[in-house]
């Protein structure tokens, strides 16, 4: 029998699309637990992966404001 262990303490780097007192402001690259990303942030579209395309798009949006 093979036992599989999942490391739930894995953290991801994401770009915050909203202000949160405990997380950061819009545009911050923050570390969040994978579970928080999967269950909350990604479904509500409150954060995105920090890909070069997403970073460039965010910079454009911040410059317009």
Phi, psi and omega in degrees: 000135181255129177262134179247127179248131177257131179272096181282354180271012178294135180247145180245151172266127179224161176263125179286131177256012183206166176269132174219131184300323181270346186254308180152191180254174181301129178096348178289139171267117186235157175264129178229152176297145181304321181297320179295319178298310185293316187272339188229300190293315183289322182292324179271000182056043180266354179205158178225164175290145181277061176281159179303323179295316180294322179294317179296318179296319179294320178298320177298315181296320181289329179287328180291324183289000000 
